Amino acid sequence: MNSLRRRTQAAGRAAVAILVLLFASSGLAQDPIVREGYFEVRSASTALVDDVHHLDARLQLVLSSEALEALNNGVPLTIELQTQLHRQRRFYMDALDAELAVRFELEYRPLSQRYIVRNLNSGHQDSFATLYSALNNLGRITALPIIDDALLAQDRDYRIRVRAMLQTQQYPAPLRLLFFWRSQWQLQSEWYEWTLER
């Protein structure tokens, strides 16, 4: 119960901080540096290891000015890697057979001046001295288990695709609605797609 209360309080503080930052930044039209930010999947591939398909991917993650300002003011950001596996069919649309979402939380701690990257799926976390090194680590996906080969039909071909996005679902509904209209929070890569090698 205490954990739930702390998380609710933290979400409330984050929402207030973001609102303050958004209203403050809207009055700073004279600021010459406005970065839109972008996410891109540079490369991706899978390898079959011990009958399990593993993903390697390289991402380019550039935060927008608003997201960066929020991060530096103590608001954690959630970056999600989405993976989909499609079974190819001759006379119908391809079937979505499996999907996986891996979420990473990026947090800045001003007291220690460290950036924390936490895998929300596994709980594993690392600490970095610079934002560049934190984002570089986030952008290097290595040997991520995707699916057991035994779950796939042996006589079918599959296509796999991945994308990265800044996830805002953890924020309260009014903030999510605000983010929907602000391009600096719409950070999402295009799908990167290829044929799954068996």
MDAnalysis code that builds the backbone (N, CA, C; Angstrom):
import MDAnalysis as mda
import numpy as np

u = mda.Universe.empty(594, n_residues=198, atom_resindex=np.repeat(np.arange(198), 3), trajectory=True)
u.add_TopologyAttr("name", ["N", "CA", "C"] * 198)
u.add_TopologyAttr("resid", np.arange(1, 199))
u.add_TopologyAttr("resname", ["MET", "ASN", "SER", "LEU", "ARG", "ARG", "ARG", "THR", "GLN", "ALA", "ALA", "GLY", "ARG", "ALA", "ALA", "VAL", "ALA", "ILE", "LEU", "VAL", "LEU", "LEU", "PHE", "ALA", "SER", "SER", "GLY", "LEU", "ALA", "GLN", "ASP", "PRO", "ILE", "VAL", "ARG", "GLU", "GLY", "TYR", "PHE", "GLU", "VAL", "ARG", "SER", "ALA", "SER", "THR", "ALA", "LEU", "VAL", "ASP", "ASP", "VAL", "HIS", "HIS", "LEU", "ASP", "ALA", "ARG", "LEU", "GLN", "LEU", "VAL", "LEU", "SER", "SER", "GLU", "ALA", "LEU", "GLU", "ALA", "LEU", "ASN", "ASN", "GLY", "VAL", "PRO", "LEU", "THR", "ILE", "GLU", "LEU", "GLN", "THR", "GLN", "LEU", "HIS", "ARG", "GLN", "ARG", "ARG", "PHE", "TYR", "MET", "ASP", "ALA", "LEU", "ASP", "ALA", "GLU", "LEU", "ALA", "VAL", "ARG", "PHE", "GLU", "LEU", "GLU", "TYR", "ARG", "PRO", "LEU", "SER", "GLN", "ARG", "TYR", "ILE", "VAL", "ARG", "ASN", "LEU", "ASN", "SER", "GLY", "HIS", "GLN", "ASP", "SER", "PHE", "ALA", "THR", "LEU", "TYR", "SER", "ALA", "LEU", "ASN", "ASN", "LEU", "GLY", "ARG", "ILE", "THR", "ALA", "LEU", "PRO", "ILE", "ILE", "ASP", "ASP", "ALA", "LEU", "LEU", "ALA", "GLN", "ASP", "ARG", "ASP", "TYR", "ARG", "ILE", "ARG", "VAL", "ARG", "ALA", "MET", "LEU", "GLN", "THR", "GLN", "GLN", "TYR", "PRO", "ALA", "PRO", "LEU", "ARG", "LEU", "LEU", "PHE", "PHE", "TRP", "ARG", "SER", "GLN", "TRP", "GLN", "LEU", "GLN", "SER", "GLU", "TRP", "TYR", "GLU", "TRP", "THR", "LEU", "GLU", "ARG"])
u.atoms.positions = np.array([
    [0.827, -1.198, 0.000],
    [0.000, 0.000, 0.000],
    [0.870, 1.260, 0.000],
    [1.945, 1.223, 0.857],
    [2.857, 2.361, 0.895],
    [3.548, 2.567, -0.443],
    [3.898, 1.448, -1.104],
    [4.542, 1.526, -2.412],
    [3.615, 2.164, -3.430],
    [2.326, 1.769, -3.394],
    [1.346, 2.340, -4.316],
    [1.169, 3.824, -4.050],
    [1.134, 4.208, -2.761],
    [0.979, 5.613, -2.416],
    [2.169, 6.430, -2.901],
    [3.379, 5.870, -2.721],
    [4.586, 6.581, -3.172],
    [4.585, 6.759, -4.678],
    [4.172, 5.721, -5.414],
    [4.145, 5.815, -6.878],
    [3.105, 6.814, -7.347],
    [1.962, 6.843, -6.651],
    [0.916, 7.809, -7.003],
    [1.384, 9.226, -6.735],
    [2.042, 9.427, -5.596],
    [2.570, 10.752, -5.266],
    [3.643, 11.169, -6.263],
    [4.505, 10.226, -6.650],
    [5.556, 10.535, -7.623],
    [4.953, 10.908, -8.970],
    [3.904, 10.191, -9.387],
    [3.241, 10.510, -10.656],
    [2.602, 11.894, -10.591],
    [2.008, 12.226, -9.432],
    [1.413, 13.554, -9.264],
    [2.447, 14.651, -9.333],
    [3.596, 14.427, -8.673],
    [4.686, 15.427, -8.721],
    [5.214, 15.585, -10.142],
    [5.341, 14.469, -10.850],
    [5.817, 14.526, -12.232],
    [4.852, 15.310, -13.104],
    [3.541, 15.088, -12.897],
    [2.538, 15.797, -13.688],
    [2.609, 17.301, -13.448],
    [2.726, 17.688, -12.179],
    [2.839, 19.120, -11.851],
    [4.100, 19.704, -12.471],
    [5.221, 18.970, -12.356],
    [6.481, 19.467, -12.908],
    [6.390, 19.655, -14.419],
    [5.771, 18.706, -15.105],
    [5.647, 18.813, -16.560],
    [4.765, 19.989, -16.939],
    [3.660, 20.155, -16.237],
    [2.778, 21.289, -16.534],
    [3.497, 22.617, -16.349],
    [4.262, 22.740, -15.256],
    [5.026, 23.967, -15.015],
    [6.024, 24.202, -16.132],
    [6.709, 23.141, -16.541],
    [7.700, 23.267, -17.617],
    [7.053, 23.649, -18.939],
    [5.903, 23.056, -19.239],
    [5.239, 23.365, -20.502],
    [4.788, 24.815, -20.546],
    [4.215, 25.303, -19.441],
    [3.768, 26.695, -19.426],
    [4.954, 27.650, -19.433],
    [6.026, 27.266, -18.742],
    [7.211, 28.126, -18.729],
    [7.859, 28.190, -20.099],
    [7.956, 27.027, -20.771],
    [8.611, 27.005, -22.076],
    [7.794, 27.729, -23.136],
    [6.455, 27.768, -22.945],
    [5.635, 28.466, -23.936],
    [5.893, 29.966, -23.923],
    [6.422, 30.472, -22.820],
    [6.735, 31.900, -22.751],
    [8.160, 32.227, -23.126],
    [8.924, 31.219, -23.511],
    [10.334, 31.442, -23.837],
    [10.551, 31.425, -25.334],
    [9.773, 32.207, -26.048],
    [9.872, 32.219, -27.511],
    [11.212, 32.747, -27.980],
    [11.912, 33.495, -27.112],
    [13.191, 34.052, -27.535],
    [14.313, 33.017, -27.472],
    [14.045, 31.862, -26.861],
    [15.055, 30.813, -26.787],
    [15.333, 30.293, -28.194],
    [16.560, 30.484, -28.721],
    [16.838, 30.121, -30.111],
    [16.982, 28.617, -30.337],
    [17.200, 27.843, -29.253],
    [17.461, 26.417, -29.418],
    [16.195, 25.639, -29.089],
    [15.489, 25.209, -30.129],
    [14.325, 24.355, -29.962],
    [14.574, 23.097, -30.780],
    [14.722, 21.980, -30.086],
    [15.036, 20.726, -30.756],
    [13.799, 19.844, -30.757],
    [13.364, 19.432, -31.936],
    [12.179, 18.584, -32.046],
    [12.440, 17.165, -31.545],
    [13.649, 16.665, -31.762],
    [13.971, 15.301, -31.365],
    [13.457, 14.286, -32.379],
    [14.011, 13.107, -32.353],
    [13.543, 12.022, -33.226],
    [14.078, 10.686, -32.726],
    [13.344, 9.624, -33.033],
    [13.766, 8.258, -32.764],
    [13.883, 7.538, -34.107],
    [14.927, 6.729, -34.251],
    [15.134, 5.978, -35.489],
    [15.743, 4.618, -35.182],
    [15.240, 3.587, -35.853],
    [15.865, 2.263, -35.787],
    [16.877, 2.203, -36.920],
    [18.148, 2.215, -36.572],
    [19.210, 2.213, -37.589],
    [19.409, 0.837, -38.209],
    [19.338, -0.200, -37.385],
    [19.508, -1.567, -37.887],
    [18.880, -2.526, -36.888],
    [18.529, -3.713, -37.379],
    [17.959, -4.738, -36.507],
    [18.094, -6.093, -37.181],
    [18.281, -7.119, -36.385],
    [18.388, -8.487, -36.909],
    [18.092, -9.461, -35.779],
    [17.828, -10.703, -36.167],
    [17.605, -11.744, -35.176],
    [18.560, -12.902, -35.431],
    [18.825, -13.636, -34.362],
    [19.652, -14.838, -34.450],
    [18.993, -15.933, -33.623],
    [19.035, -17.148, -34.136],
    [18.456, -18.293, -33.431],
    [19.530, -18.923, -32.555],
    [19.333, -18.828, -31.246],
    [20.299, -19.356, -30.277],
    [19.554, -20.273, -29.313],
    [19.960, -21.541, -29.276],
    [19.303, -22.532, -28.401],
    [17.793, -22.542, -28.620],
    [17.384, -22.503, -29.878],
    [15.973, -22.588, -30.285],
    [15.142, -21.379, -29.858],
    [15.796, -20.275, -29.533],
    [15.096, -19.035, -29.191],
    [15.615, -17.924, -30.102],
    [14.690, -17.160, -30.682],
    [15.080, -16.036, -31.526],
    [15.438, -14.833, -30.648],
    [16.641, -14.290, -30.871],
    [17.127, -13.145, -30.108],
    [17.285, -11.937, -31.031],
    [16.974, -10.774, -30.497],
    [17.014, -9.535, -31.272],
    [18.246, -8.704, -30.926],
    [18.913, -8.213, -31.967],
    [19.934, -7.170, -31.850],
    [19.428, -5.966, -32.628],
    [19.534, -4.777, -32.041],
    [19.061, -3.572, -32.731],
    [19.899, -2.380, -32.311],
    [20.012, -1.423, -33.227],
    [20.701, -0.165, -32.950],
    [19.712, 0.966, -33.178],
    [19.511, 1.769, -32.142],
    [18.547, 2.855, -32.182],
    [19.246, 4.198, -32.066],
    [18.710, 5.196, -32.742],
    [19.156, 6.579, -32.585],
    [18.048, 7.288, -31.804],
    [18.366, 7.730, -30.592],
    [17.379, 8.355, -29.713],
    [17.811, 9.787, -29.413],
    [17.096, 10.748, -29.964],
    [17.383, 12.168, -29.737],
    [16.162, 12.785, -29.075],
    [16.320, 13.284, -27.870],
    [15.205, 13.857, -27.122],
    [14.897, 15.273, -27.599],
    [13.624, 15.625, -27.581],
    [13.218, 16.992, -27.906],
    [13.572, 17.919, -26.744],
    [13.521, 19.210, -27.005],
    [13.839, 20.198, -25.964],
    [12.932, 20.043, -24.753],
    [11.625, 19.854, -24.993],
    [10.686, 19.738, -23.876],
    [10.923, 18.467, -23.072],
    [11.148, 17.341, -23.751],
    [11.405, 16.086, -23.047],
    [12.712, 16.170, -22.265],
    [13.728, 16.797, -22.858],
    [15.018, 16.944, -22.189],
    [14.891, 17.833, -20.956],
    [14.139, 18.920, -21.072],
    [13.955, 19.819, -19.935],
    [13.194, 19.121, -18.811],
    [12.174, 18.347, -19.184],
    [11.430, 17.588, -18.179],
    [12.343, 16.596, -17.465],
    [13.159, 15.875, -18.233],
    [14.087, 14.904, -17.656],
    [15.040, 15.576, -16.676],
    [15.619, 16.696, -17.082],
    [16.592, 17.383, -16.230],
    [15.967, 18.019, -15.000],
    [14.631, 18.112, -14.989],
    [13.931, 18.635, -13.827],
    [13.284, 17.530, -12.996],
    [13.765, 16.314, -13.186],
    [13.354, 15.218, -12.316],
    [12.181, 14.385, -12.779],
    [11.722, 14.567, -14.023],
    [10.593, 13.784, -14.535],
    [11.144, 12.574, -15.301],
    [10.886, 11.346, -14.840],
    [11.364, 10.167, -15.566],
    [10.669, 10.029, -16.919],
    [11.416, 9.574, -17.910],
    [10.869, 9.314, -19.238],
    [10.859, 7.811, -19.486],
    [9.820, 7.332, -20.164],
    [9.722, 5.912, -20.492],
    [9.880, 5.729, -21.996],
    [10.877, 4.947, -22.375],
    [11.132, 4.636, -23.781],
    [10.782, 3.169, -24.003],
    [9.935, 2.927, -24.981],
    [9.431, 1.571, -25.214],
    [9.913, 1.026, -26.549],
    [10.415, -0.190, -26.525],
    [10.783, -0.906, -27.742],
    [9.684, -1.908, -28.029],
    [9.007, -1.748, -29.172],
    [7.906, -2.632, -29.551],
    [8.365, -3.587, -30.650],
    [8.028, -4.852, -30.484],
    [8.377, -5.886, -31.468],
    [7.117, -6.647, -31.845],
    [6.925, -6.853, -33.150],
    [5.787, -7.622, -33.642],
    [6.270, -8.712, -34.591],
    [5.621, -9.873, -34.491],
    [5.931, -10.999, -35.370],
    [4.692, -11.314, -36.196],
    [4.826, -11.210, -37.529],
    [3.699, -11.421, -38.441],
    [3.919, -12.690, -39.262],
    [2.910, -13.539, -39.277],
    [2.934, -14.743, -40.117],
    [2.376, -14.373, -41.487],
    [3.178, -14.657, -42.520],
    [2.759, -14.297, -43.875],
    [1.737, -15.286, -44.414],
    [0.695, -14.727, -45.078],
    [-0.358, -15.545, -45.677],
    [-0.540, -15.132, -47.125],
    [-0.887, -16.099, -47.969],
    [-0.940, -15.847, -49.416],
    [-2.168, -15.044, -49.824],
    [-3.318, -15.366, -49.290],
    [-4.560, -14.764, -49.781],
    [-5.246, -13.864, -48.766],
    [-4.637, -13.695, -47.621],
    [-5.202, -12.831, -46.591],
    [-4.117, -11.888, -46.092],
    [-4.533, -10.933, -45.288],
    [-3.550, -10.073, -44.641],
    [-2.692, -10.914, -43.707],
    [-1.441, -10.503, -43.524],
    [-0.560, -11.218, -42.605],
    [-1.162, -11.222, -41.203],
    [-0.923, -12.300, -40.460],
    [-1.476, -12.447, -39.115],
    [-0.444, -12.031, -38.073],
    [-0.882, -11.243, -37.111],
    [-0.016, -10.859, -35.998],
    [-0.019, -12.011, -34.997],
    [1.078, -12.759, -34.935],
    [1.141, -13.939, -34.076],
    [1.720, -13.649, -32.696],
    [2.562, -12.639, -32.582],
    [3.171, -12.343, -31.276],
    [3.650, -10.895, -31.258],
    [3.626, -10.305, -30.068],
    [4.196, -8.972, -29.896],
    [4.789, -8.856, -28.502],
    [5.792, -8.025, -28.403],
    [6.520, -7.841, -27.152],
    [6.843, -6.368, -26.992],
    [6.649, -5.847, -25.793],
    [7.010, -4.463, -25.488],
    [7.982, -4.469, -24.318],
    [9.153, -3.886, -24.526],
    [10.145, -3.747, -23.464],
    [10.254, -2.269, -23.136],
    [10.044, -1.944, -21.865],
    [10.045, -0.545, -21.441],
    [11.284, -0.226, -20.609],
    [11.873, 0.908, -20.926],
    [13.029, 1.404, -20.193],
    [12.682, 2.766, -19.602],
    [13.046, 2.971, -18.350],
    [12.837, 4.268, -17.713],
    [14.165, 5.011, -17.641],
    [14.160, 6.240, -18.113],
    [15.343, 7.099, -18.064],
    [15.085, 8.182, -17.030],
    [15.973, 8.287, -16.063],
    [15.786, 9.229, -14.958],
    [17.087, 9.966, -14.677],
    [16.976, 11.248, -14.365],
    [18.149, 12.035, -13.973],
    [18.056, 12.330, -12.478],
    [19.164, 12.071, -11.756],
    [19.224, 12.351, -10.325],
    [20.203, 13.506, -10.091],
    [19.660, 14.700, -9.834],
    [20.523, 15.879, -9.738],
    [21.529, 15.830, -8.598],
    [21.203, 15.187, -7.477],
    [22.133, 15.150, -6.342],
    [23.427, 14.424, -6.713],
    [23.285, 13.297, -7.394],
    [24.469, 12.532, -7.806],
    [24.921, 12.901, -9.211],
    [24.093, 13.689, -9.923],
    [24.352, 14.071, -11.316],
    [24.586, 12.832, -12.188],
    [23.724, 11.857, -11.991],
    [23.804, 10.615, -12.743],
    [22.491, 10.367, -13.474],
    [22.593, 9.699, -14.620],
    [21.428, 9.271, -15.386],
    [21.223, 7.777, -15.144],
    [20.007, 7.410, -14.778],
    [19.685, 6.020, -14.471],
    [18.826, 5.444, -15.599],
    [19.241, 4.299, -16.118],
    [18.454, 3.563, -17.115],
    [17.988, 2.280, -16.458],
    [16.661, 2.114, -16.376],
    [16.076, 0.958, -15.706],
    [15.188, 0.186, -16.679],
    [15.450, -1.104, -16.805],
    [14.584, -1.978, -17.602],
    [13.370, -2.322, -16.745],
    [12.211, -1.792, -17.105],
    [11.015, -1.993, -16.299],
    [10.480, -3.410, -16.399],
    [10.901, -4.165, -17.411],
    [10.478, -5.557, -17.535],
    [11.257, -6.459, -16.585],
    [12.561, -6.228, -16.501],
    [13.415, -7.104, -15.700],
    [13.823, -6.500, -14.363],
    [13.759, -5.167, -14.239],
    [14.203, -4.500, -13.016],
    [15.676, -4.133, -13.015],
    [16.417, -4.595, -14.015],
    [17.847, -4.279, -14.076],
    [18.057, -2.797, -14.363],
    [19.075, -2.196, -13.709],
    [19.353, -0.789, -13.969],
    [20.846, -0.518, -14.020],
    [21.201, 0.541, -14.765],
    [22.581, 1.001, -14.882],
    [22.619, 2.496, -14.625],
    [23.796, 2.994, -14.259],
    [23.985, 4.409, -13.962],
    [25.038, 4.977, -14.903],
    [24.801, 6.214, -15.400],
    [25.697, 6.829, -16.374],
    [25.995, 8.282, -15.985],
    [27.187, 8.727, -16.343],
    [27.605, 10.084, -15.992],
    [27.039, 11.128, -16.940],
    [26.715, 10.726, -18.164],
    [26.221, 11.690, -19.156],
    [24.956, 11.177, -19.828],
    [24.156, 12.108, -20.332],
    [22.964, 11.725, -21.082],
    [23.345, 10.972, -22.348],
    [24.434, 11.398, -22.987],
    [24.878, 10.743, -24.217],
    [25.135, 9.251, -23.966],
    [25.847, 8.934, -22.880],
    [26.154, 7.528, -22.611],
    [24.900, 6.752, -22.222],
    [23.959, 7.397, -21.543],
    [22.705, 6.724, -21.173],
    [21.887, 6.402, -22.420],
    [21.754, 7.386, -23.324],
    [20.988, 7.152, -24.550],
    [21.698, 6.169, -25.469],
    [23.025, 6.207, -25.473],
    [23.792, 5.257, -26.276],
    [23.559, 3.833, -25.778],
    [23.505, 3.656, -24.455],
    [23.218, 2.347, -23.887],
    [21.802, 1.899, -24.237],
    [20.850, 2.822, -24.135],
    [19.466, 2.510, -24.485],
    [19.335, 2.100, -25.951],
    [20.177, 2.665, -26.788],
    [20.094, 2.414, -28.218],
    [20.808, 1.162, -28.682],
    [21.385, 0.405, -27.760],
    [22.092, -0.824, -28.128],
    [21.354, -2.024, -27.512],
    [20.463, -2.600, -28.284],
    [19.708, -3.775, -27.840],
    [20.472, -5.012, -28.281],
    [20.857, -5.848, -27.316],
    [21.699, -7.003, -27.624],
    [21.102, -8.277, -27.045],
    [20.923, -9.268, -27.913],
    [20.501, -10.624, -27.499],
    [19.235, -10.600, -26.657],
    [18.240, -9.829, -27.097],
    [16.961, -9.778, -26.398],
    [16.101, -10.953, -26.860],
    [15.717, -11.873, -25.969],
    [14.889, -13.016, -26.383],
    [13.522, -12.536, -26.870],
    [13.122, -13.023, -28.047],
    [11.857, -12.596, -28.653],
    [10.797, -13.697, -28.582],
    [11.144, -14.884, -29.114],
    [10.153, -15.963, -29.134],
    [10.856, -17.302, -29.325],
    [10.268, -18.337, -28.739],
    [10.765, -19.702, -28.883],
    [10.385, -20.205, -30.277],
    [11.336, -20.775, -30.981],
    [11.083, -21.246, -32.349],
    [10.019, -22.339, -32.386],
    [9.878, -23.093, -31.296],
    [8.886, -24.173, -31.260],
    [7.457, -23.630, -31.335],
    [7.267, -22.366, -31.046],
    [5.930, -21.766, -31.099],
    [5.536, -21.340, -32.507],
    [6.480, -21.397, -33.443],
    [6.225, -20.953, -34.806],
    [5.929, -22.137, -35.717],
    [5.030, -21.924, -36.670],
    [4.721, -22.966, -37.648],
    [5.930, -23.185, -38.549],
    [6.322, -24.430, -38.712],
    [7.539, -24.720, -39.464],
    [7.379, -24.510, -40.966],
    [6.152, -24.555, -41.473],
    [5.938, -24.415, -42.908],
    [5.490, -23.008, -43.298],
    [5.702, -22.033, -42.410],
    [5.285, -20.657, -42.675],
    [6.465, -19.709, -42.630],
    [6.340, -18.612, -43.376],
    [7.340, -17.551, -43.322],
    [6.838, -16.442, -42.407],
    [7.776, -15.814, -41.721],
    [7.420, -14.760, -40.772],
    [8.222, -13.496, -41.073],
    [7.582, -12.378, -40.789],
    [8.270, -11.093, -40.835],
    [8.224, -10.495, -39.443],
    [9.322, -9.848, -39.072],
    [9.423, -9.243, -37.755],
    [9.680, -7.755, -37.932],
    [9.120, -6.941, -37.047],
    [9.356, -5.507, -37.130],
    [9.465, -4.904, -35.739],
    [10.257, -3.849, -35.650],
    [10.484, -3.184, -34.370],
    [10.395, -1.675, -34.556],
    [10.046, -0.986, -33.484],
    [10.088, 0.466, -33.452],
    [10.301, 0.916, -32.009],
    [10.755, 2.141, -31.857],
    [10.975, 2.735, -30.535],
    [10.088, 3.959, -30.399],
    [9.594, 4.198, -29.185],
    [8.730, 5.347, -28.976],
    [8.864, 5.867, -27.549],
    [8.600, 7.159, -27.393],
    [8.508, 7.759, -26.068],
    [7.096, 7.501, -25.568],
    [6.985, 6.727, -24.499],
    [5.683, 6.316, -23.991],
    [5.178, 7.332, -22.963],
    [3.936, 7.771, -23.106],
    [3.375, 8.760, -22.175],
    [2.160, 8.216, -21.431],
    [1.892, 6.918, -21.549],
    [0.707, 6.335, -20.908],
    [0.778, 6.373, -19.384],
    [1.984, 6.527, -18.813],
    [2.117, 6.520, -17.358],
    [1.699, 7.845, -16.725],
    [1.487, 8.891, -17.544],
    [1.105, 10.191, -17.015],
    [-0.414, 10.292, -16.911],
    [-0.914, 11.189, -16.060],
    [-2.373, 11.352, -15.932],
    [-3.018, 11.736, -17.260],
    [-4.333, 11.415, -17.390],
    [-5.070, 11.619, -18.644],
    [-4.988, 13.047, -19.182],
    [-5.119, 14.093, -18.357],
    [-5.023, 15.456, -18.909],
    [-3.670, 15.736, -19.572],
    [-2.598, 15.193, -18.984],
    [-1.273, 15.377, -19.584],
    [-1.150, 14.608, -20.887],
    [-1.700, 13.385, -20.935],
    [-1.642, 12.609, -22.171],
    [-2.359, 13.337, -23.303],
    [-3.474, 13.967, -22.981],
    [-4.209, 14.731, -23.984],
    [-3.388, 15.923, -24.456],
    [-2.696, 16.577, -23.532],
    [-1.844, 17.706, -23.891],
    [-0.688, 17.249, -24.774],
    [-0.069, 16.120, -24.419],
    [1.051, 15.597, -25.201],
    [0.625, 15.241, -26.618],
    [-0.634, 14.798, -26.768],
    [-1.146, 14.416, -28.086],
    [-1.050, 15.581, -29.068],
    [-1.176, 16.814, -28.570],
    [-1.170, 17.990, -29.436],
    [0.194, 18.653, -29.519],
    [1.181, 18.136, -28.788],
    [2.508, 18.756, -28.791],
    [3.495, 17.825, -29.502],
    [4.025, 18.284, -30.613],
    [4.876, 17.434, -31.449],
    [6.149, 16.998, -30.733],
    [6.627, 17.792, -29.783],
    [7.878, 17.447, -29.113],
    [7.752, 16.207, -28.229],
    [6.511, 15.783, -27.958],
    [6.316, 14.564, -27.179],
    [5.900, 13.392, -28.067],
    [5.799, 13.615, -29.365],
    [5.422, 12.556, -30.307],
    [6.683, 11.940, -30.904],
    [7.501, 11.359, -30.064],
    [8.761, 10.761, -30.515],
    [8.535, 9.272, -30.769],
    [8.570, 8.906, -32.036],
    [8.312, 7.526, -32.428],
    [9.004, 7.238, -33.742],
    [9.741, 6.142, -33.796],
    [10.426, 5.778, -35.030],
    [9.458, 5.122, -35.998],
    [9.891, 5.008, -37.238],
    [9.166, 4.183, -38.204],
    [9.409, 2.710, -37.863],
    [8.514, 1.847, -38.323],
    [8.746, 0.413, -38.164],
    [9.942, -0.004, -39.013],
    [10.800, -0.819, -38.468],
    [11.922, -1.427, -39.188],
    [11.564, -2.904, -39.338],
    [11.488, -3.387, -40.574],
    [10.923, -4.711, -40.831],
    [11.869, -5.573, -41.661],
    [11.878, -6.873, -41.365],
    [12.692, -7.805, -42.143],
    [12.124, -9.221, -41.986],
    [12.615, -10.134, -42.822],
    [12.170, -11.526, -42.783],
    [12.900, -12.272, -41.669],
    [12.149, -12.999, -40.881],
    [12.741, -13.786, -39.798],
    [13.474, -14.993, -40.380],
    [14.742, -15.115, -40.054],
    [15.532, -16.258, -40.529],
    [15.344, -17.431, -39.592],
    [15.108, -18.605, -40.183],
    [14.831, -19.812, -39.369],
    [16.030, -20.750, -39.387],
])
